[in-house]
Each structure stands twice: as C-alpha cells, then as structure tokens.
Amino acid sequence: MNFRRSHLICHLAPFTLAACAFTDTRSVTPEIPAAWKHAAAFPTASAQHDLSRWWKHFEDPTLNRVISNGLANSPDIASAAARIREARARRNEEAASLLPFVGGAAASNSSWLKTRGSSEVSGTAYSANLNASWEVDWFGKNRSRVEAASAQIDAAAENFHSVQASLAAEIATAYTNLRADETRMTVLRNIVKSREQTAQLATWRQQAGETDSLESSQALSSLEQARAGIPALEQAIGQGKNLLSLLCGRTPGALDAVLSSGKPAIPHPATRLAIGIPADTIRQRPDVRLAGWQLVAAVADIRSAEAERLPSLNLTGNLGVTALSAGKIFDPNTTGAGIIAGITGPIFDAGRIRSKIEALGEVREQAVQTYRSAVLTGLSEVEDALIACRRSAERLETLEKATRLARESDQLARQRYEAGEIDFLAVLDSQRTLLALEDSLISSRTDRTTAYIRLYQALGGGWASAS
C-alpha cells in the first residue's frame, strides 16, 4: 500500500473501520493522485476552511439570502433530517436486544361449583407473575447488528450533508441563470433603444427622399426582430424565479421581493480559490463518506449473520404468586420463582444461514464497488470542474475583447450612417454582430460562474464531517 492510499485510509473513518474486514485493502480504494492534474492556477490550502459556506465567496447578499432560505425550508432537507431520526430510532431498537426483557401479567380466575343441595359455591383465585428473558451475546451477533444500525445513522447524516451540498449548488446555478437572463434583458432593451433611433433616422431619410423604402423597411424589421426577443426573456425570467421558489420550498412568487432587492448581475466568483489535495477532498465529500458508512454497515451485517452459526445462551426467569384472596397476594408463602438456562444452536437449517451470508457478502461487494465509484466520481468531477474554470476564463477574456471592439464598431457605424457615409446594410451587420457577441459574453460569464459552483460542490460542498 503506497503513501497516498495510506493517507486516505488514516483520515477516512468509515473506510478505516470497514477495511479491517478485508485482507487486501487495495481492492477497496482506487489510486489517489498526490495532486490535481489541472490545478495549476489554484493554490493548495485547507479545503475544509475554504469551502465553509462557499457561496459567500461570490459576495452577493441576495444569493446568500436565497440559499439560506432554501436550506431552512426545502422539503428535501426536511426529508433527509427525518431519515437521520429514523436511523437513530432503529439503532435504539437494535440496542434494546442487548438488555434483558422483563414482562408481567396479573389475572383472576372465578369458578362455580354446584353442590348436592343444588346450591352453588363460588371461588376466585388471584395470580401475578413477572418473567424475564435475556440472550447472552456470546459471539457478538446482536452487537454487530447494533454496529450496523449505528453506521446507518452516520450514513443518514452524510446523506443529509449531500442533500445540502446539492441543494446549495442547484440554487446557486438557478440564481446565476436568472441573473444571466435579466442581464440579457438589459442588453436587449438597450439594443432595442438603439435600433429605434436608427429606424427613426431611416424613416426621416425616406421622407426626405434621400433613400428608398427598402432601407426604412430593413431598419424597422431589425427593430421588430430585437423586440421579439423580449417576451421569451420575460418568460425565462418568470420561470427562473418560480424555480428558485420551488428549490427553496416556497410557493411561486414568494421570493420575488428578495430577488428584486439585488442588482441583476451575474455572480462573480472569487479570483483565487484555494483547494486541497485529492486525499483531503475525497475525505470530506459527503457521498464518499456515505458510501464508506454503508460499507461499514454491510460488514457488520455479515458478522452478525456468521454469528448465527454459533450456539447462543438464553436465560429465562419468572417470579409468580397465586392466592385465593387478594389480601394474600403479597404473602411470601404464595410466591414461587424459577430460572432456566438453555443453550441453542443450529443443527440443520437446509442452508438458510449459509445462503444469507452469501447474499450479505454480495451486498458488501456492492458497497465496495459503490465506494470505489464514489471516489472515482469525486476525482473526475473535481478535474472536470477545474478544466471548466480554466477554459471558461480563457474564453471569457477573448469574448470581452471582441465585444468591446464590436461596441466601438457599432457606435462608429451608426455615426457614419448618420453622416451619410455608409448605407444601412453596414449598420445592420454591425448590430447583428454586437447582439451575438453580447449574448455569447453573457453565456461565457454564466459558464464561468457555474464552473466555480460545480468546483465548490465537487470539493465537498462545505459540509465536512469531523473525522
């Protein structure tokens, strides 16, 4: 086992507990690289510290309020919390098997006898008893079941953290898309205003006889084409707000006031995000830790099933009283007690226990592969997000330059058109180019922000359980 794998095993508590059941731990944990392949632009630091409430790094107060609202009101969060309480109750149910069971009963029995003189004689007997039973857990069958149930509590807790991380990322992504559509609306309205001025100038020129109706028609057509995009954006904005309300567990329109309080700007990610080494990231990802605890539970279930092959000691005791009158029920002379110890064990069960162990062995193998898949998925998601962060930043830099030049070109084309130096086709071409670049620029900014959101989520999402 090399150093990197040993480092991961030492820090990942669920896997450390489960790995002792395997002779070859390399079959459980994939190879963990020492560093990220595409993290050249990101410094290495404590990922757990840097990911604490990661959305605050975007410095958008409205985004902070929306995510806090979602974490407090989402039905998915409430359901995940209920799973933790369910798992805790089931663990308590299993833990009760380690303690004796004590029961009690009380009864009265009345009878009538007919004598020779046709008279009836009645009698009543009173009884009360306590009984106790206890299965001595010689070989840890019940303790293993408790361990499995305890592991399910930790698995439910990690599922809760995973739901939190996913919900925060979904809300942040939906919020980013909403702000992108609002930014597109602002840009489109400015373009409509510019085209209105150009169309008005073309109409005046036609009226003055300087041009024919073709130029005026082209200008009006370009104007109406730009206006046609407004209803589609209004629809996207309205649906985006409804999506955020849904993610936050609120009715449609409940967040409109909150969303209107901020500027319609795409959240800007932190310029320098410090990330941890791969082993630290894998250790704190909720989905990996969830898979680890499920592996612990599977191993404990097998130990419990194997213990069923061995003998068990059962102790049974009872304490009872029987009296002919209620006043004598506490008389020591009416009291009787007994205790029985018995050893039981399977002799022939037609292969039931063996089949159960085999089935649980396959459940354990599924848990192993689920754990391996979670580790590999985590490594892949981080690398994909790092690539997206770098490439989206490069594309954004190029588009910003192109859009800036297109704005200057469009302004110059309109000035030359107003001066009568060029025809309207040149203006129309510059307007179309500018509109396309403005939309691409907004999309690129959205992609960059979304890439950082996915990176934060891939690095653990901000909820790292204590080791």
C-alpha positions in Angstrom: 0.0 0.0 0.0 1.6 3.3 -1.0 1.7 6.5 1.0 -1.2 8.2 -0.7 -3.6 5.3 -0.1 -2.4 5.0 3.5 -3.0 8.7 4.0 -6.6 8.4 2.8 -7.3 5.3 4.9 -5.9 7.0 8.0 -8.2 10.0 7.6 -11.4 8.4 6.3 -13.0 7.0 9.5 -15.7 4.8 7.8 -13.3 3.2 5.5 -10.8 2.5 8.3 -13.5 0.6 10.2 -14.6 -1.4 7.2 -11.1 -2.1 5.8 -10.2 -4.4 8.7 -12.6 -7.0 7.2 -10.6 -7.3 4.0 -7.2 -8.9 3.5 -6.4 -6.6 0.6 -7.4 -3.0 1.1 -6.1 -2.1 -2.3 -9.2 -3.8 -3.8 -11.3 -1.2 -2.0 -9.6 2.1 -2.5 -8.6 3.3 -6.0 -5.3 5.0 -6.6 -5.4 8.5 -5.2 -3.2 11.1 -7.0 -0.9 13.3 -5.0 -2.1 16.5 -6.7 -4.8 17.7 -9.1 -3.8 17.5 -12.8 -5.5 20.7 -13.8 -5.0 22.9 -10.7 -2.1 25.0 -11.9 -3.9 28.3 -11.3 -5.3 27.3 -7.9 -3.2 27.4 -4.7 -3.3 24.4 -2.3 -4.7 25.1 1.2 -7.2 23.6 3.6 -10.2 22.8 1.5 -12.4 22.4 4.6 -11.7 26.0 5.6 -12.0 27.5 2.1 -15.3 25.7 1.5 -17.1 27.0 4.6 -20.4 28.5 3.2 -18.7 28.7 -0.2 -21.5 30.8 -1.8 -20.4 33.8 0.3 -17.2 34.0 -1.8 -19.4 35.4 -4.6 -20.1 38.5 -2.5 -23.8 38.6 -3.5 -26.0 39.3 -0.5 -29.2 38.2 -2.4 -27.6 34.9 -3.3 -26.7 34.4 0.4 -30.3 35.1 1.5 -31.8 32.8 -1.2 -29.6 29.8 -0.3 -30.2 30.3 3.5 -33.9 30.4 2.7 -33.6 27.1 0.8 -31.6 25.3 3.4 -34.2 26.3 6.0 -37.4 25.5 4.1 -36.6 22.8 1.5 -38.7 19.6 1.8 -35.7 17.6 0.6 -33.7 18.9 3.6 -36.5 18.1 6.0 -36.9 14.6 4.5 -33.1 14.0 4.9 -33.3 15.1 8.5 -36.2 12.7 9.1 -34.0 9.8 7.7 -31.5 10.6 10.5 -34.1 10.4 13.2 -35.5 7.2 11.6 -32.0 5.6 11.6 -31.4 6.7 15.2 -34.7 5.1 16.3 -33.8 1.9 14.5 -30.4 1.8 16.2 -32.1 2.2 19.6 -34.4 -0.7 18.7 -31.4 -2.9 17.9 -29.6 -1.8 21.1 -32.6 -3.0 23.2 -31.7 -6.6 22.2 -28.5 -6.3 24.3 -30.6 -5.9 27.5 -33.0 -8.3 29.3 -36.7 -8.3 28.5 -39.0 -8.1 31.6 -42.7 -8.7 31.3 -45.6 -9.0 33.8 -49.1 -10.3 34.0 -51.9 -10.4 36.5 -55.2 -12.4 36.4 -58.1 -13.5 38.5 -60.0 -16.8 37.9 -63.5 -17.3 39.2 -65.3 -20.7 39.3 -68.7 -22.0 40.4 -69.5 -25.5 41.8 -73.0 -27.0 42.2 -73.4 -29.0 45.5 -75.9 -31.8 46.2 -78.3 -29.4 47.7 -78.5 -27.6 44.4 -76.7 -24.6 45.9 -73.7 -23.0 44.1 -70.3 -22.3 45.7 -68.1 -19.8 44.0 -64.3 -19.3 44.4 -61.8 -16.8 43.0 -58.0 -17.3 42.6 -55.6 -14.4 42.1 -52.3 -14.6 40.3 -49.5 -12.3 39.3 -46.1 -13.0 37.8 -43.0 -11.4 36.3 -40.9 -13.1 33.6 -37.6 -12.1 32.2 -35.5 -13.3 29.3 -32.1 -12.5 28.1 -30.0 -13.8 25.2 -26.3 -13.6 26.3 -24.5 -12.1 23.3 -21.6 -14.6 23.4 -20.3 -14.1 19.9 -21.4 -10.6 19.1 -24.4 -11.3 16.9 -26.5 -8.5 18.5 -23.6 -6.2 18.9 -22.8 -6.4 15.2 -26.4 -5.6 14.4 -26.1 -2.5 16.7 -22.9 -1.6 14.9 -24.7 -1.9 11.5 -27.6 0.3 12.7 -25.1 2.9 14.1 -23.3 3.0 10.8 -26.7 3.7 9.1 -27.1 6.8 11.4 -23.8 8.1 10.1 -24.8 7.2 6.5 -28.0 9.2 7.0 -26.1 12.1 8.3 -23.8 12.1 5.3 -26.8 11.8 3.1 -28.2 15.0 4.8 -24.9 16.8 4.1 -25.0 15.6 0.5 -28.5 16.9 0.0 -27.4 20.2 1.5 -24.5 20.4 -0.9 -26.6 19.5 -3.9 -29.4 21.9 -3.0 -27.0 24.9 -2.5 -25.4 24.2 -5.8 -28.8 23.9 -7.6 -30.0 27.1 -6.1 -26.7 28.9 -7.0 -26.9 27.7 -10.5 -30.6 28.6 -10.9 -29.8 32.1 -9.4 -26.9 32.5 -11.9 -29.1 31.6 -14.8 -31.8 34.0 -13.6 -29.3 36.9 -13.3 -28.0 36.0 -16.8 -31.5 36.3 -18.3 -32.0 39.6 -16.5 -28.7 40.8 -17.9 -29.7 39.7 -21.4 -32.9 41.7 -20.9 -31.0 44.8 -20.0 -28.7 44.4 -23.0 -31.6 43.7 -25.3 -33.6 46.7 -24.2 -30.5 48.9 -24.8 -30.2 47.4 -28.3 -33.9 48.0 -29.0 -33.5 51.6 -27.9 -30.5 52.0 -30.3 -32.4 50.4 -33.2 -35.4 52.6 -32.5 -33.1 55.6 -33.1 -31.7 54.1 -36.2 -35.2 53.2 -37.6 -36.4 56.7 -36.9 -33.4 58.2 -38.8 -34.1 55.8 -41.7 -37.7 56.9 -41.8 -36.8 60.6 -41.9 -34.4 59.9 -44.7 -37.1 58.2 -46.7 -39.5 61.0 -46.1 -36.8 63.5 -47.2 -36.3 61.5 -50.4 -32.7 60.7 -49.6 -33.3 56.9 -49.6 -36.0 54.5 -50.8 -38.4 52.4 -48.7 -36.0 49.4 -48.6 -33.7 51.0 -46.1 -36.6 52.0 -43.9 -38.1 48.6 -44.1 -34.8 46.9 -43.2 -34.4 49.2 -40.2 -37.9 48.5 -38.9 -37.5 44.8 -39.5 -34.3 44.8 -37.5 -36.1 46.7 -34.7 -39.0 44.3 -34.5 -36.7 41.3 -34.6 -35.0 42.7 -31.5 -38.3 43.4 -29.8 -39.4 39.8 -30.5 -36.8 38.5 -28.0 -38.3 40.4 -25.1 -41.3 38.1 -24.4 -39.1 35.0 -24.5 -36.7 36.5 -21.9 -39.6 37.6 -19.8 -40.9 34.0 -19.8 -37.4 32.7 -18.8 -37.1 35.2 -16.0 -40.5 34.4 -14.6 -39.9 30.7 -14.8 -36.4 31.2 -13.2 -38.0 32.9 -10.2 -40.5 30.1 -9.9 -37.7 27.5 -10.0 -35.9 29.2 -7.1 -39.1 29.3 -5.1 -39.6 25.6 -5.7 -36.0 24.8 -4.7 -36.5 26.8 -1.5 -39.7 25.1 -0.7 -41.8 28.2 -1.2 -44.8 29.0 -3.4 -44.4 30.7 -6.7 -43.7 34.4 -6.3 -42.7 34.1 -2.6 -39.1 35.2 -3.4 -39.8 38.0 -5.9 -39.3 40.7 -3.3 -35.9 39.2 -2.2 -34.8 38.7 -5.8 -35.8 42.3 -6.7 -33.6 43.7 -3.9 -30.3 42.8 -5.7 -28.7 44.1 -8.8 -29.4 41.9 -11.9 -25.7 40.9 -12.3 -24.2 37.5 -12.7 -22.4 36.5 -9.5 -18.6 36.9 -9.9 -16.5 34.0 -8.5 -13.5 34.6 -6.2 -10.4 35.4 -8.3 -8.3 32.9 -6.3 -9.8 29.8 -4.9 -7.6 27.6 -2.7 -8.2 23.9 -3.0 -6.9 20.9 -1.0 -5.0 17.8 -2.1 -7.1 15.0 -3.6 -7.0 12.9 -0.5 -8.4 15.7 1.6 -11.2 16.3 -1.0 -12.2 12.6 -1.1 -12.2 12.5 2.7 -14.7 15.3 3.1 -17.0 14.6 0.2 -20.4 13.6 1.7 -21.1 11.0 -1.0 -17.8 9.2 -0.4 -18.3 9.2 3.4 -21.9 7.9 2.8 -20.6 5.0 0.8 -18.0 4.4 3.5 -20.5 4.1 6.2 -22.7 1.8 4.1 -19.7 -0.4 3.7 -19.3 -0.5 7.5 -22.9 -1.5 7.9 -22.6 -4.3 5.3 -19.5 -5.7 7.0 -21.3 -5.6 10.4 -24.3 -7.4 8.9 -22.1 -10.2 7.7 -20.5 -10.6 11.2 -24.0 -10.8 12.7 -25.1 -13.5 10.2 -21.9 -15.5 10.8 -22.6 -15.5 14.5 -25.9 -17.2 13.9 -24.0 -20.4 13.2 -22.7 -20.5 16.7 -24.5 -21.5 19.9 -26.4 -18.9 22.0 -27.1 -18.9 25.7 -30.7 -17.9 26.8 -31.6 -17.2 30.3 -35.3 -17.2 31.4 -36.6 -16.4 34.8 -40.0 -16.0 36.4 -41.4 -14.8 39.7 -45.1 -15.6 40.4 -47.7 -15.5 43.1 -51.0 -17.4 43.4 -53.5 -16.7 46.2 -57.2 -17.4 46.9 -57.8 -13.9 48.2 -56.5 -10.5 47.0 -55.2 -9.7 50.5 -52.8 -12.7 50.4 -51.3 -11.9 47.1 -48.2 -10.4 48.7 -47.8 -13.2 51.2 -44.3 -14.8 50.8 -45.8 -18.2 51.2 -47.7 -17.8 47.9 -44.6 -16.8 46.0 -42.7 -19.1 43.6 -39.6 -18.4 41.4 -37.6 -20.2 38.8 -34.8 -19.7 36.4 -33.9 -21.7 33.3 -30.7 -21.5 31.3 -30.6 -23.1 27.8 -28.1 -23.3 25.0 -29.4 -23.4 21.5 -27.7 -23.7 18.2 -28.5 -24.6 14.6 -28.1 -28.2 13.6 -29.9 -28.4 10.3 -31.4 -25.4 8.6 -31.3 -26.5 4.9 -28.6 -23.9 4.1 -30.6 -20.9 5.3 -27.7 -19.3 7.2 -25.1 -20.1 4.5 -27.4 -18.5 1.9 -28.0 -15.5 4.0 -24.2 -15.0 4.5 -23.6 -15.4 0.7 -26.3 -12.8 0.0 -24.9 -10.4 2.5 -21.4 -11.0 1.0 -22.7 -9.7 -2.3 -24.3 -6.7 -0.6 -20.9 -6.0 0.8 -19.3 -6.3 -2.6 -21.9 -3.9 -3.9 -21.0 -1.5 -1.1 -17.3 -1.8 -2.0 -17.9 -1.0 -5.7 -20.2 1.9 -4.7 -17.4 3.2 -2.5 -14.9 2.9 -5.3 -17.3 4.5 -7.8 -17.9 7.4 -5.4 -14.1 8.0 -5.0 -13.5 7.9 -8.8 -16.6 10.1 -9.4 -15.2 12.6 -6.9 -11.8 12.8 -8.6 -13.4 13.1 -12.0 -15.8 15.8 -11.0 -13.1 18.0 -9.5 -10.8 17.6 -12.6 -13.8 18.4 -14.9 -14.6 21.5 -12.8 -11.0 22.7 -12.8 -10.9 22.3 -16.6 -14.1 24.2 -17.0 -12.9 27.0 -14.7 -9.7 27.5 -16.7 -11.2 27.2 -20.2 -14.3 29.4 -19.4 -12.0 32.1 -18.1 -9.9 32.0 -21.2 -13.0 32.1 -23.4 -14.4 35.0 -21.4 -11.2 37.0 -21.7 -11.4 36.7 -25.5 -15.1 37.5 -25.7 -14.7 40.6 -23.6 -12.1 41.9 -26.1 -14.3 41.0 -29.1 -17.4 42.5 -27.5 -15.6 45.7 -26.6 -14.4 46.1 -30.2 -17.9 45.3 -31.5 -19.4 48.0 -29.4 -16.9 50.5 -30.8 -17.6 49.3 -34.3 -21.3 49.6 -33.9 -21.1 53.1 -32.5 -18.8 54.1 -35.3 -21.1 52.5 -37.9 -24.1 54.4 -36.6 -22.2 57.7 -36.6 -21.1 57.2 -40.2 -24.6 56.2 -41.2 -26.0 59.4 -39.6 -23.4 61.3 -41.5 -24.5 59.6 -44.8 -21.1 58.0 -45.4 -22.3 54.3 -45.4 -25.6 52.6 -46.2 -27.8 50.8 -43.7 -26.6 47.3 -44.5 -23.2 48.0 -42.8 -25.1 49.3 -39.7 -27.4 46.2 -39.8 -24.3 43.9 -39.9 -22.6 45.6 -37.0 -25.8 45.4 -34.9 -26.2 41.7 -35.6 -22.6 41.1 -34.7 -22.8 43.1 -31.5 -26.0 41.3 -30.4 -24.5 37.9 -31.0 -21.3 38.8 -29.1 -23.3 40.3 -26.2 -25.2 37.1 -25.8 -22.0 35.0 -26.1 -20.4 37.2 -23.4 -23.3 36.7 -21.0 -23.2 32.9 -21.7 -19.5 32.8 -21.1 -19.8 34.7 -17.7 -22.6 32.3 -16.8 -20.5 29.3 -17.7 -17.5 30.5 -15.6 -19.7 31.1 -12.6 -21.4 27.7 -13.0 -18.0 26.1 -13.3 -16.9 27.5 -10.0 -20.2 26.4 -8.4 -19.5 22.9 -9.6 -16.0 23.1 -8.4 -17.1 24.1 -4.9 -19.6 21.2 -4.9 -17.1 18.7 -6.2 -14.6 19.7 -3.5 -17.1 18.7 -0.8 -19.8 21.4 -0.8 -19.0 22.9 2.5 -20.2 20.2 4.8 -17.3 18.1 6.0 -18.0 15.8 9.0 -15.4 15.5 11.7 -13.1 12.5 11.3 
